[in-house]
Amino acid sequence: MTFSELDNQYVWLELQTKNNKSATGGNWASNRIALKCETITINTSKQVVSHAIPGSGVIYGESRTAALDLGMTDKTLSINGIITEQTIVKNFEDSETTNDVSKYLTAHEVSQLIHSYVDSSFAQSNQNPNRLLILMPSRVGEDWDYHAGVTETTLVESCPLIPFTYKARSKDNKQFLFASKPGSFPEKITSATDSVTTALKGFVRNFSTTMQAGQPYMEFSLDFQIADVSFWGGIIYQTYIGERNSLVFPVMCNGYVLVDYDKNIPDVADDGGTLNDNTYGLWDLKSSFTIEAIVTPYDVNGNSSGTIKTSTKTMPYSSSSNNQSHSYMTHTARLDHEMCIFYSTNVQLYLVNDAANAANKPAEYKIKLVITANGTTETLTSAAIIKGETAYSTNPEALYLLTPYHIAATLSVSDGIMSIYLNNSLIATTVHSGKSGTASLPFSMEKSDCYLGVGQSAENKNPITRKQFMGEMHEFAISLNSQSDFPFMHTLLPNFRNTLLYLRFEEVDE
């Protein structure tokens, strides 16, 4: 997609609803307000603690300054331009229709609209402007190679567009102790790109407009502060210093969490069946949804060069049939073991080991989402994304044992799109094969028990067929609507109104 295809609109102010609704947010302009900008000033202010070293001039013949880089930067944008009359498209958070409202507003109405929106807060998702989308031409993509069809001689106006972000290309993103993490640098925008794309997160600090008599447009200035707004229910989320706790499923365990249907939904007819039950909450889900989980996986492979017998996080390794760990799960069965995070009849979420062998190699996990809708079961599986690292030795180390991961899985019934996210990066997506034509994908949660930590029947004692989870669960949530953006990686903050199930297993040190 080039400049001309967007009618020369390169800057958009996004509402919170745009991000919450994901692909169900209508067309490109839905829940966005176009800003005709004349100047954009981007300010990046590095905050480094520095102090002159006493006596350094005496020792070295020149004075020296010590600096401590704590990775803190203040990022702001100042925008100036004009507001013109334009079509405003609103798609409301509680609706699954493509476009609810599409009206042509005067410049004065658009100005008033933005002022009223800035005056709102996070609690009004249909008003809150919390993203700024700036499109710019790009020749070079995530892999430090030219985009398809682009060369060094491609004219700027013919280059594809990408959102301006502070993300680095993966080869530049060599993290401390860890390898680069791909998938953060934005991809080019195409005509097939989902209506929601990466934008700058934050809040509008200042917005001012100037009205002049007889002038059909209005001059404006806008100051945008890049930030993660950490409010929920009007309360600042507290940061605790201490040991992080969780619900632990040690290796070789037999544990699970049961979300009991019969204990939550009354048997109205007292007939032992579910046909006449008045369902609510999770079991009344018949629309788009988002599953979120913060988990720390354990290593189901073990180590073929030496057996660790005292760890709850690494499977003991032995080929002896008389050995307890081998009896629990053979080393061959471990190589493709599926660990169930969530199980219901129509929705399942797994971590799947994809390691080719266990020789000095920890388990490598793919993420698998299974959804049954409209009589059809669709499976979406990512590439192996949670892997060992070679930070300390030549052999991979299972450093993921120390790291919580944010995993999200979504379904949008309006377009049938299934998606998987890891740490706010989209890693897999597909269209459910049960989607037909323009009609929404029929989906409903089955009236039956749900499980965390195991799949199928919890009574099955075989850890392989039970799909036993081994690791830590910190938080878990299921909410209405298909999300595409997850700004909180270390905690879950689902919208209270849309929350169907929320479980927090953590405690904190007082």
C-alpha positions in Angstrom: 0.0 0.0 0.0 1.5 3.4 -1.1 0.7 7.0 -0.1 -1.8 7.5 -3.0 -3.9 4.5 -1.9 -4.5 6.1 1.5 -5.6 9.5 -0.1 -2.5 11.2 1.3 -3.6 10.5 4.9 -0.4 9.6 6.8 -1.3 10.4 10.4 -4.1 8.9 12.3 -5.3 9.3 15.9 -6.7 5.9 17.1 -9.3 5.2 19.7 -8.9 2.5 22.3 -11.8 0.6 20.7 -9.7 0.1 17.5 -7.2 -1.9 19.4 -9.7 -3.9 21.4 -11.8 -5.0 18.4 -8.9 -6.2 16.3 -10.1 -7.4 12.9 -13.8 -6.6 13.7 -13.0 -2.9 13.7 -14.4 -2.2 10.2 -12.4 -0.6 7.5 -9.1 1.3 7.7 -10.6 4.5 8.9 -12.9 2.9 11.5 -12.2 4.3 15.0 -9.4 6.5 13.5 -9.4 10.2 12.9 -7.2 11.5 10.1 -4.9 14.5 10.8 -3.5 16.5 8.0 -0.1 17.4 9.4 2.3 20.0 8.2 5.1 19.3 10.7 5.8 16.4 13.1 8.5 16.9 15.7 9.7 13.6 17.3 11.7 14.1 20.5 13.7 11.2 22.0 15.3 12.2 25.3 17.7 9.7 26.9 17.8 9.6 30.6 21.2 8.5 31.8 22.5 8.8 35.4 25.9 10.5 35.2 28.5 11.7 37.6 31.9 13.2 37.3 34.6 10.9 38.7 36.6 12.7 41.5 40.3 12.9 40.9 40.1 11.5 37.4 41.8 14.6 36.0 44.7 14.0 38.3 45.2 10.4 37.3 44.4 10.5 33.6 45.3 14.1 32.7 41.7 14.7 31.8 38.5 14.5 33.8 36.1 11.6 33.2 32.4 11.0 33.8 30.8 7.7 34.8 27.4 7.0 33.3 24.8 4.4 34.2 22.4 3.6 31.4 19.2 2.2 32.9 17.4 2.0 29.6 15.1 5.0 30.3 14.0 7.3 27.5 11.3 10.0 27.4 9.6 10.0 24.0 7.2 12.7 22.8 5.7 14.0 19.5 4.5 17.4 18.6 2.2 17.7 15.6 0.9 20.8 13.8 -1.5 20.9 10.9 -5.1 21.4 9.9 -8.3 19.7 10.6 -10.7 19.4 7.6 -14.2 18.1 7.2 -14.0 14.3 6.9 -16.0 11.1 7.2 -15.8 9.7 10.8 -16.4 5.9 11.0 -17.3 4.5 14.4 -17.4 0.8 15.2 -18.4 0.3 18.8 -16.8 -2.2 21.1 -19.9 -4.0 22.0 -20.9 -4.6 18.3 -19.8 -7.2 15.8 -21.1 -5.3 12.8 -18.6 -4.0 10.2 -19.5 -0.3 10.4 -22.1 1.0 12.8 -21.8 4.7 12.0 -20.3 6.5 9.1 -21.0 10.3 9.0 -19.4 13.3 7.2 -18.5 15.9 9.9 -17.4 19.5 9.5 -14.0 20.5 10.6 -15.5 22.2 13.6 -17.3 19.0 14.6 -14.1 17.0 14.2 -12.3 19.5 16.4 -15.0 19.3 19.1 -14.9 15.5 18.8 -11.2 15.3 19.5 -11.4 17.8 22.4 -14.2 15.7 24.0 -12.2 12.5 23.5 -9.0 14.0 25.0 -11.2 15.0 28.0 -12.2 11.3 28.5 -10.1 8.5 30.2 -9.2 4.9 29.7 -12.6 3.9 31.1 -14.3 5.1 27.9 -12.9 2.9 25.3 -15.1 4.4 22.5 -13.6 7.8 23.3 -10.1 7.4 24.6 -7.4 8.3 22.0 -4.5 6.1 23.1 -2.6 5.4 19.8 -0.9 7.6 17.2 -0.4 6.0 13.8 2.3 7.7 11.6 2.9 6.1 8.2 6.2 6.4 6.5 7.9 5.0 3.4 10.2 2.1 3.8 12.7 0.3 1.6 14.2 -2.2 4.1 12.3 -4.7 6.2 12.7 -6.7 9.4 15.4 -8.9 7.9 17.6 -6.0 6.8 16.7 -6.8 3.2 14.7 -4.8 0.7 11.0 -5.3 0.6 9.7 -7.4 -2.3 9.7 -5.3 -5.5 11.8 -2.6 -3.9 15.4 -1.6 -4.7 17.7 1.2 -3.8 16.4 3.2 -6.8 12.7 2.9 -5.9 11.2 6.3 -5.6 10.0 7.3 -2.1 6.4 7.8 -3.2 6.4 4.2 -4.6 7.8 2.6 -1.5 5.5 0.6 0.8 4.4 2.1 4.0 5.2 1.0 7.6 4.1 2.6 10.9 6.7 4.7 12.7 7.7 2.9 15.9 10.7 2.7 18.2 11.2 -1.0 17.3 14.5 -2.3 16.0 15.2 -4.8 13.3 15.9 -8.2 14.8 19.6 -8.2 14.0 20.0 -4.9 15.8 18.1 -6.2 18.8 20.8 -8.3 20.5 19.6 -8.4 24.0 21.6 -8.8 27.2 22.3 -12.5 27.7 19.8 -13.5 25.0 19.6 -13.7 21.3 17.6 -11.4 19.1 13.9 -11.6 19.2 12.3 -11.3 15.8 8.8 -10.0 15.0 8.9 -6.6 16.6 9.8 -4.4 13.7 6.6 -3.5 11.8 5.8 -5.2 8.5 4.8 -3.2 5.4 1.2 -2.4 5.1 -0.6 -4.0 2.2 -4.1 -4.0 0.9 -4.6 -7.4 2.7 -3.2 -6.1 6.0 -5.6 -6.3 8.9 -7.3 -3.1 9.7 -5.4 -2.8 13.0 -1.7 -2.3 12.7 1.1 -1.2 15.0 0.9 2.3 16.4 2.5 4.3 19.1 0.9 3.8 22.5 0.4 6.6 24.9 -1.9 9.6 25.6 -2.6 13.1 24.2 -1.1 15.5 26.7 -2.2 18.7 24.9 -4.6 19.5 22.0 -5.4 23.0 20.8 -7.3 24.3 17.8 -7.7 27.8 16.3 -11.0 28.9 14.8 -10.9 31.7 12.2 -14.1 33.4 10.8 -15.0 32.3 7.3 -12.4 29.5 7.3 -13.7 26.0 6.6 -10.7 24.3 8.2 -9.0 24.6 11.6 -5.4 24.8 12.6 -4.3 22.4 15.4 -1.4 21.4 17.5 -1.1 18.1 19.4 1.4 16.8 21.9 1.5 13.0 22.3 3.4 11.3 25.1 4.5 7.7 24.5 3.7 5.6 27.5 2.0 2.5 28.9 -1.0 3.7 30.8 -1.3 1.3 33.7 -4.7 2.2 35.1 -7.5 -0.3 35.7 -10.7 0.6 37.4 -9.2 3.9 38.4 -6.5 2.3 40.5 -2.8 2.3 39.6 -1.6 -1.2 39.3 0.9 -1.8 42.2 4.4 -3.1 41.6 5.6 -5.4 44.4 9.2 -6.2 45.1 9.6 -9.7 46.2 9.5 -13.3 45.0 7.0 -14.0 42.2 4.8 -16.9 43.0 2.5 -19.0 40.9 0.5 -22.2 40.6 3.3 -24.8 40.0 2.9 -28.0 38.0 6.2 -29.7 38.6 7.6 -32.2 36.1 6.1 -35.7 36.4 3.0 -34.3 38.1 -0.7 -35.2 37.9 -2.2 -31.8 38.6 -4.9 -29.7 37.0 -7.5 -27.0 37.7 -11.2 -27.8 37.1 -13.6 -25.1 36.1 -16.7 -27.1 37.0 -19.8 -26.5 34.9 -22.3 -28.2 37.3 -21.1 -26.1 40.2 -21.5 -22.8 38.3 -24.6 -23.3 36.2 -27.8 -24.4 37.9 -29.7 -27.4 36.5 -32.9 -25.5 35.8 -35.1 -28.5 34.9 -33.4 -30.7 37.5 -33.1 -33.4 34.8 -29.4 -33.9 34.8 -29.1 -32.4 31.3 -27.9 -29.1 30.0 -30.5 -28.3 27.3 -32.7 -26.1 29.5 -29.8 -24.5 31.5 -29.6 -20.7 31.7 -26.0 -20.3 31.0 -23.9 -17.1 31.8 -20.3 -16.0 31.7 -17.9 -18.4 30.1 -20.6 -20.9 29.1 -22.7 -18.2 27.4 -19.9 -17.2 25.0 -21.2 -17.1 21.4 -19.0 -14.4 19.8 -15.4 -13.3 19.4 -13.0 -13.9 22.3 -9.5 -13.6 23.6 -7.6 -16.1 25.8 -4.6 -14.7 27.7 -2.2 -16.7 29.9 1.1 -15.8 31.6 3.0 -19.0 32.0 6.6 -20.3 32.7 7.1 -23.6 30.9 9.3 -26.3 32.2 11.7 -28.5 30.2 10.1 -31.9 29.4 13.1 -33.1 27.4 15.6 -33.5 30.2 19.3 -33.9 29.4 20.7 -37.0 27.7 24.2 -36.4 28.8 23.4 -36.3 32.5 20.4 -36.8 34.7 19.2 -34.1 37.1 17.1 -35.8 39.8 16.4 -33.0 42.1 14.8 -30.3 39.9 11.1 -29.7 39.6 11.7 -27.8 36.4 13.7 -30.3 34.3 12.5 -33.8 33.6 15.0 -36.5 34.7 16.4 -38.4 31.8 16.8 -42.2 31.6 16.2 -44.9 29.0 15.8 -47.6 31.6 12.3 -49.0 31.7 12.7 -49.5 35.4 13.4 -45.8 36.0 10.5 -43.7 37.3 11.0 -40.8 34.8 11.0 -43.3 31.9 7.9 -45.0 33.2 6.2 -41.6 33.5 7.1 -40.6 29.9 9.6 -42.2 27.6 12.2 -39.9 26.1 10.7 -40.5 22.6 7.2 -39.4 23.7 8.7 -36.2 25.2 9.9 -35.0 21.8 6.3 -34.1 20.7 4.6 -33.9 24.0 1.7 -31.5 24.1 1.2 -29.5 27.3 -2.4 -28.2 27.7 -2.8 -24.7 29.1 -6.6 -24.6 28.6 -9.1 -27.2 27.5 -12.8 -27.0 26.7 -14.7 -29.1 24.2 -14.6 -26.4 21.5 -11.4 -24.4 22.4 -8.0 -25.7 23.4 -4.6 -24.0 23.9 -1.3 -26.0 24.1 2.4 -25.8 24.2 3.9 -28.5 21.9 7.5 -29.7 22.1 9.2 -29.5 18.7 12.7 -30.5 19.6 14.3 -32.9 17.1 16.2 -34.8 19.9 17.1 -34.5 23.5 20.9 -34.6 23.2 22.0 -31.6 25.1 18.9 -29.7 24.0 16.0 -28.5 26.1 12.4 -28.7 24.8 11.4 -26.2 22.1 7.8 -25.2 22.3 5.3 -24.3 19.6 1.9 -22.8 20.5 -1.2 -24.6 19.3 -4.7 -23.3 19.1 -7.7 -25.6 18.3 -11.2 -24.2 17.8 -14.3 -26.1 16.8 -17.0 -23.9 15.2 -19.7 -24.5 12.7 -19.2 -28.2 12.9 -15.5 -27.9 11.8 -12.3 -28.2 13.8 -9.4 -25.9 12.8 -5.9 -26.2 14.2 -3.4 -23.3 14.2 0.2 -24.0 15.2 3.0 -21.5 15.4 6.7 -22.2 14.7 8.9 -23.2 17.7 9.1 -19.9 19.5 10.1 -20.7 23.1 13.6 -22.1 22.9 16.8 -22.6 24.8 19.5 -20.0 24.6 23.3 -20.3 24.1 24.2 -17.5 26.4 26.4 -19.3 28.9 27.7 -22.3 27.0 27.9 -23.8 23.5 24.9 -26.0 24.3 21.4 -24.4 24.6 20.3 -23.6 28.1 16.6 -23.7 29.1 16.6 -20.1 30.2 12.8 -20.0 29.6 12.6 -21.7 33.0 13.2 -18.3 34.6 11.0 -16.2 32.3 7.2 -15.8 32.3 5.7 -15.6 28.8 2.5 -13.8 27.8 0.5 -16.0 25.4 -2.7 -14.9 23.8 -5.1 -16.7 21.4 -8.0 -15.0 19.6 -11.0 -15.7 17.4 -12.9 -13.0 15.4 -16.2 -14.5 14.4 -16.9 -11.7 11.8 -14.1 -12.7 9.6 -13.2 -16.1 11.1 -9.6 -15.1 11.9 -7.7 -17.2 14.5 -4.5 -15.6 15.8 -1.7 -16.5 18.3 0.4 -13.9 20.0 3.6 -14.3 22.1 4.7 -11.2 24.2 2.5 -8.9 22.1 3.9 -10.2 18.8 1.7 -11.9 16.2 3.3 -15.3 15.5 0.5 -17.2 13.7 -2.8 -16.5 12.0 -5.3 -18.2 9.7 -9.0 -18.2 8.7 -11.1 -20.9 10.2 -12.3 -23.3 7.6 -15.8 -23.2 9.0 -16.2 -19.5 7.9 -18.4 -19.3 4.8 -19.2 -16.2 2.8 -20.1 -13.0 4.5 -21.8 -14.5 7.4 -20.1 -14.6 10.8 -18.6 -17.8 12.0 -21.0 -19.6 14.3 -19.3 -20.4 17.6 -20.4 -21.3 21.1 -18.8 -22.6 24.2 -19.8 -26.1 25.0 -21.8 -26.6 28.2 -19.2 -28.8 29.9 -16.3 -28.7 32.3 -13.2 -26.8 31.4 -9.6 -27.6 32.5 -6.3 -25.8 33.1 -3.2 -28.0 33.0 -4.7 -31.0 31.3 -6.7 -31.9 28.2 -9.4 -34.4 27.6 -10.4 -36.2 30.7 -8.5 -35.5 33.9 -9.3 -39.0 35.0 -6.9 -40.4 32.4 -3.7 -41.0 34.3 -1.5 -41.3 31.2 0.4 -37.9 31.1 0.7 -38.2 27.3 -3.0 -38.6 26.4 -3.9 -36.3 29.3 -1.6 -33.7 27.8 -0.1 -32.8 31.2 1.2 -29.3 31.6 4.5 -28.9 33.4 5.4 -25.4 34.4 4.0 -22.4 36.2 0.7 -20.6 35.7 0.7 -17.0 36.9 -2.6 -15.6 35.5 -5.3 -16.8 33.1 -8.2 -14.9 31.5 -10.9 -15.3 28.8 -12.7 -12.1 27.6 -15.1 -11.0 24.9 -13.8 -9.5 21.6 -10.8 -10.3 19.6 -7.8 -8.2 20.7 -4.7 -7.5 18.7 -2.7 -5.5 21.2 -1.5 -6.5 24.6 0.5 -3.7 26.3 0.8 -5.4 29.6 3.3 -8.3 29.4 3.7 -9.1 33.1 0.2 -9.0 34.3 -3.3 -9.4 32.8 -5.7 -6.4 32.8 -8.8 -7.6 31.0 -11.6 -5.1 30.6 -13.9 -5.8 33.5 -17.1 -5.6 31.5 -15.8 -8.1 29.0 -14.2 -10.6 31.4 -15.7 -14.1 31.3 -13.0 -15.9 33.4 -10.1 -14.5 35.4 -7.8 -16.6 37.6 -4.8 -15.1 39.4 -2.5 -17.7 41.1 0.1 -15.3 42.3 0.8 -14.1 45.8 3.4 -11.5 46.8 5.7 -11.0 49.7 4.5 -8.5 52.2 
